[in-house]
Amino acid sequence: IYADPAKRLELYFRPKDPYCHPVCANRFPTSTMLLRVRRRSKKKQQLDTEEQIQPEVQFEMEILGIVTTVYKFQGMSDFQYLAMHSGPDGKQTSMYDKVLMLKPEKEEFFNRELPLYIPPPIFSRLDTPVDYFYRPDIQHREGYNNPQVSGENLIGLSRARRPHNAIFVNFDDEEIPTKPLDAAVQNWKKVCTNPVDKKVEEELRKLFEARPVWSRNAVKANISVHPDKLKVLLPYLAYYMLTGPWRSLWVRFGYDPRKQPEAKIYQVLDFRIRCGMKYGYAATDMPVKAKRSTYNYSLPITVKKQGSHTVSVHDLKQGLGSAGTSGAKKSPSSRYKLKESVYIFREGALPPYRQMFYQLCDLNVESLQKIIHRNDGTESECTERDGWCLAKTSDDLRDSMSLMIKQIIRSTRPALFSNTTSSEDGKEQLAYESGEDEDDEEEEEEDFKPSDGSENEMETEILDYV
């Protein structure tokens, strides 16, 4: 906790109770000294039996060091939830011996009938009292009537989404759009106010002319544009596929990949790096870190979280996509560009994330391209699952890519693959070896540092355009 300034120190009143809710201490800087004080008392000789003996007291002080950080518990500590059950007579019965498995148990332990006990996942987001400042009732003039309730004057739980007016198309839709919505045109004209924006628009037009289907990551790796401007620009030039082999991709207006067999090279492949004991390495041994983990869920024990800077239309007009924020060292031509590894797969290189969405044309490996083009010239039907490719093409691609990932990890960490055997089908089965030095593992992991946050557009991209 001390190593992470954003964490709060937790104190458990019942450390052995897994249902104990901790109290949290906030971190404060200080400049105090740590003292060691010794009190020495020395008895005086007794001269008269009637007098009381007054011992001689001496204090010795020694400065041990300087304290720069202190933790103070300032919150409430009354959020506790015990594993108890209230009987019909109101008597409380402990359930700890019934819900906690402290040793290997037989099947009867899991088949017992027990009262329902579900502890809350979060007790409270706040541990300090908060004052609610209610507004007084509004005094209207005489004759005032409340307006009729409608969606325009209702206060929602969150702010209304800023519409970016994208057009969504399902695989089953008969028609595809040939032009953007009028609102999308107006949105882009509103923020396109400087020459750099015009240049970005022309660059994106050229991209769609050379290749009619793009992922957002691929666009961000080819042109430098502020992400908030890209949200407005993409609906102006393309529509978004929701389902089918081109899901999560942006398609040029007027182009229907379902009617063009050559569009199979633009299909999407959902690839996830396989990890587990049967693959020869565990999740903790992966040089590629996960985008997020439940183990890092720190609410509400974090002091503060880095909030994203809210960008307004005024900021975009002022050239945020070109001049950018102050202090940026990158040139405008590359400030917002991503690395090509976020959308291109190459042999011998690890993906930046454990889950990636590749377009088939971006798999730059000859053996993978042979799998994709097995049925060139004989495509007869475009299906929702496989598109213009042969059945199970995606499975064959994933198997080949996973084998390449194994070879890369084996070359960087040979200790994980000390025993290799061949199975009947010729595929390598890699044995897992435990006991690798943890210090060496940490040093190797430091060499690979993927960027913070997720650049995987399928997670939240659709919400940006609703």
Solvent accessible surface area in square Angstrom, and as a share of the most:
residue,aa,sasa,rsa
1,I,86,0.44
2,Y,134,0.51
3,A,98,0.76
4,D,55,0.28
5,P,91,0.57
6,A,37,0.29
7,K,55,0.23
8,R,21,0.08
9,L,64,0.32
10,E,53,0.24
11,L,78,0.39
12,Y,90,0.34
13,F,113,0.47
14,R,75,0.27
15,P,111,0.70
16,K,198,0.84
17,D,17,0.09
18,P,88,0.55
19,Y,46,0.17
20,C,8,0.05
21,H,30,0.13
22,P,18,0.12
23,V,12,0.07
24,C,10,0.06
25,A,0,0.00
26,N,34,0.18
27,R,64,0.23
28,F,67,0.28
29,P,122,0.77
30,T,37,0.21
31,S,102,0.66
32,T,72,0.42
33,M,113,0.51
34,L,96,0.48
35,L,79,0.39
36,R,106,0.39
37,V,82,0.47
38,R,99,0.36
39,R,155,0.57
40,R,124,0.45
41,S,69,0.45
42,K,143,0.61
43,K,169,0.72
44,K,118,0.50
45,Q,161,0.72
46,Q,101,0.45
47,L,165,0.82
48,D,61,0.32
49,T,116,0.67
50,E,157,0.70
51,E,114,0.51
52,Q,153,0.68
53,I,79,0.40
54,Q,113,0.50
55,P,64,0.40
56,E,74,0.33
57,V,57,0.33
58,Q,99,0.44
59,F,130,0.54
60,E,74,0.33
61,M,141,0.63
62,E,80,0.36
63,I,107,0.54
64,L,85,0.42
65,G,28,0.27
66,I,127,0.65
67,V,50,0.28
68,T,82,0.47
69,T,29,0.17
70,V,50,0.29
71,Y,48,0.18
72,K,99,0.42
73,F,94,0.39
74,Q,99,0.44
75,G,26,0.25
76,M,75,0.34
77,S,56,0.36
78,D,103,0.53
79,F,55,0.23
80,Q,61,0.27
81,Y,87,0.33
82,L,86,0.43
83,A,0,0.00
84,M,66,0.30
85,H,72,0.32
86,S,63,0.41
87,G,19,0.18
88,P,152,0.95
89,D,117,0.61
90,G,51,0.49
91,K,140,0.59
92,Q,100,0.44
93,T,63,0.37
94,S,55,0.36
95,M,4,0.02
96,Y,51,0.20
97,D,106,0.55
98,K,66,0.28
99,V,44,0.25
100,L,42,0.21
101,M,103,0.46
102,L,158,0.78
103,K,133,0.56
104,P,133,0.84
105,E,58,0.26
106,K,164,0.69
107,E,125,0.56
108,E,119,0.53
109,F,35,0.15
110,F,126,0.53
111,N,100,0.51
112,R,102,0.37
113,E,168,0.75
114,L,66,0.33
115,P,47,0.29
116,L,155,0.77
117,Y,35,0.13
118,I,119,0.60
119,P,45,0.29
120,P,46,0.29
121,P,133,0.84
122,I,56,0.29
123,F,59,0.25
124,S,31,0.20
125,R,158,0.58
126,L,103,0.51
127,D,27,0.14
128,T,57,0.33
129,P,109,0.68
130,V,78,0.45
131,D,105,0.55
132,Y,164,0.62
133,F,183,0.76
134,Y,184,0.70
135,R,222,0.81
136,P,115,0.72
137,D,124,0.64
138,I,137,0.70
139,Q,159,0.71
140,H,98,0.44
141,R,195,0.71
142,E,173,0.77
143,G,76,0.73
144,Y,86,0.33
145,N,126,0.65
146,N,123,0.63
147,P,88,0.55
148,Q,167,0.74
149,V,120,0.69
150,S,51,0.33
151,G,68,0.66
152,E,171,0.77
153,N,79,0.41
154,L,116,0.57
155,I,172,0.87
156,G,53,0.51
157,L,194,0.97
158,S,93,0.60
159,R,148,0.54
160,A,90,0.70
161,R,125,0.46
162,R,121,0.44
163,P,83,0.52
164,H,31,0.14
165,N,31,0.16
166,A,11,0.08
167,I,34,0.17
168,F,60,0.25
169,V,4,0.03
170,N,58,0.30
171,F,26,0.11
172,D,114,0.59
173,D,53,0.27
174,E,149,0.67
175,E,140,0.63
176,I,27,0.14
177,P,24,0.15
178,T,101,0.59
179,K,144,0.61
180,P,28,0.18
181,L,84,0.42
182,D,114,0.59
183,A,47,0.36
184,A,1,0.01
185,V,30,0.17
186,Q,109,0.48
187,N,36,0.19
188,W,4,0.02
189,K,122,0.52
190,K,101,0.43
191,V,4,0.02
192,C,14,0.08
193,T,78,0.45
194,N,29,0.15
195,P,111,0.70
196,V,59,0.34
197,D,4,0.02
198,K,117,0.49
199,K,126,0.53
200,V,10,0.06
201,E,16,0.07
202,E,91,0.41
203,E,56,0.25
204,L,0,0.00
205,R,88,0.32
206,K,132,0.56
207,L,29,0.15
208,F,5,0.02
209,E,124,0.56
210,A,86,0.67
211,R,32,0.12
212,P,13,0.08
213,V,0,0.00
214,W,15,0.05
215,S,4,0.03
216,R,32,0.12
217,N,10,0.05
218,A,0,0.00
219,V,0,0.00
220,K,22,0.10
221,A,15,0.12
222,N,52,0.26
223,I,7,0.04
224,S,11,0.07
225,V,5,0.03
226,H,19,0.08
227,P,54,0.34
228,D,38,0.20
229,K,2,0.01
230,L,1,0.01
231,K,42,0.18
232,V,13,0.07
233,L,0,0.00
234,L,0,0.00
235,P,1,0.01
236,Y,32,0.12
237,L,14,0.07
238,A,0,0.00
239,Y,0,0.00
240,Y,9,0.04
241,M,1,0.00
242,L,55,0.27
243,T,50,0.29
244,G,5,0.05
245,P,3,0.02
246,W,0,0.00
247,R,69,0.25
248,S,3,0.02
249,L,1,0.01
250,W,0,0.00
251,V,0,0.00
252,R,79,0.29
253,F,29,0.12
254,G,44,0.42
255,Y,29,0.11
256,D,13,0.07
257,P,0,0.00
258,R,37,0.13
259,K,140,0.60
260,Q,64,0.28
261,P,49,0.31
262,E,104,0.47
263,A,0,0.00
264,K,5,0.02
265,I,49,0.25
266,Y,27,0.10
267,Q,9,0.04
268,V,12,0.07
269,L,1,0.01
270,D,21,0.11
271,F,1,0.00
272,R,143,0.52
273,I,11,0.06
274,R,79,0.29
275,C,44,0.26
276,G,21,0.20
277,M,121,0.54
278,K,148,0.63
279,Y,48,0.18
280,G,0,0.00
281,Y,3,0.01
282,A,20,0.16
283,A,46,0.36
284,T,102,0.59
285,D,8,0.04
286,M,1,0.00
287,P,14,0.09
288,V,0,0.00
289,K,80,0.34
290,A,48,0.37
291,K,44,0.19
292,R,153,0.56
293,S,44,0.28
294,T,120,0.70
295,Y,204,0.77
296,N,115,0.59
297,Y,130,0.49
298,S,15,0.10
299,L,45,0.23
300,P,33,0.21
301,I,32,0.16
302,T,25,0.15
303,V,71,0.41
304,K,147,0.62
305,K,133,0.57
306,Q,174,0.77
307,G,71,0.68
308,S,110,0.71
309,H,133,0.59
310,T,93,0.54
311,V,23,0.13
312,S,50,0.32
313,V,66,0.38
314,H,116,0.52
315,D,40,0.21
316,L,9,0.04
317,K,81,0.34
318,Q,123,0.55
319,G,4,0.04
320,L,21,0.10
321,G,7,0.06
322,S,14,0.09
323,A,72,0.56
324,G,18,0.17
325,T,81,0.47
326,S,116,0.75
327,G,74,0.71
328,A,46,0.36
329,K,203,0.86
330,K,119,0.50
331,S,55,0.36
332,P,73,0.46
333,S,81,0.52
334,S,45,0.29
335,R,39,0.14
336,Y,45,0.17
337,K,83,0.35
338,L,39,0.20
339,K,164,0.70
340,E,82,0.37
341,S,45,0.29
342,V,13,0.07
343,Y,21,0.08
344,I,22,0.11
345,F,3,0.01
346,R,101,0.37
347,E,115,0.52
348,G,56,0.54
349,A,49,0.38
350,L,31,0.15
351,P,4,0.02
352,P,16,0.10
353,Y,9,0.03
354,R,53,0.19
355,Q,41,0.18
356,M,7,0.03
357,F,23,0.09
358,Y,2,0.01
359,Q,3,0.01
360,L,6,0.03
361,C,35,0.21
362,D,9,0.04
363,L,0,0.00
364,N,70,0.36
365,V,10,0.06
366,E,128,0.58
367,S,56,0.36
368,L,0,0.00
369,Q,44,0.20
370,K,134,0.57
371,I,30,0.15
372,I,2,0.01
373,H,69,0.31
374,R,118,0.43
375,N,14,0.07
376,D,75,0.39
377,G,76,0.73
378,T,103,0.60
379,E,37,0.16
380,S,108,0.70
381,E,121,0.54
382,C,23,0.14
383,T,53,0.31
384,E,85,0.38
385,R,153,0.56
386,D,19,0.10
387,G,1,0.01
388,W,22,0.08
389,C,14,0.09
390,L,80,0.40
391,A,77,0.59
392,K,129,0.55
393,T,5,0.03
394,S,27,0.17
395,D,48,0.25
396,D,51,0.26
397,L,1,0.00
398,R,58,0.21
399,D,50,0.26
400,S,33,0.22
401,M,0,0.00
402,S,7,0.05
403,L,63,0.31
404,M,19,0.08
405,I,1,0.01
406,K,25,0.11
407,Q,77,0.34
408,I,23,0.12
409,I,0,0.00
410,R,69,0.25
411,S,85,0.55
412,T,71,0.41
413,R,6,0.02
414,P,89,0.56
415,A,42,0.32
416,L,2,0.01
417,F,11,0.05
418,S,64,0.42
419,N,94,0.48
420,T,69,0.40
421,T,91,0.53
422,S,96,0.62
423,S,42,0.27
424,E,183,0.82
425,D,101,0.52
426,G,59,0.56
427,K,105,0.45
428,E,47,0.21
429,Q,88,0.39
430,L,8,0.04
431,A,42,0.32
432,Y,73,0.28
433,E,63,0.28
434,S,83,0.53
435,G,79,0.76
436,E,39,0.17
437,D,74,0.38
438,E,128,0.57
439,D,91,0.47
440,D,68,0.35
441,E,30,0.13
442,E,106,0.48
443,E,111,0.50
444,E,69,0.31
445,E,32,0.14
446,E,109,0.49
447,D,127,0.66
448,F,58,0.24
449,K,163,0.69
450,P,34,0.21
451,S,76,0.49
452,D,140,0.73
453,G,51,0.49
454,S,39,0.25
455,E,44,0.20
456,N,12,0.06
457,E,5,0.02
458,M,64,0.29
459,E,65,0.29
460,T,76,0.44
461,E,0,0.00
462,I,65,0.33
463,L,82,0.41
464,D,31,0.16
465,Y,2,0.01
466,V,94,0.54
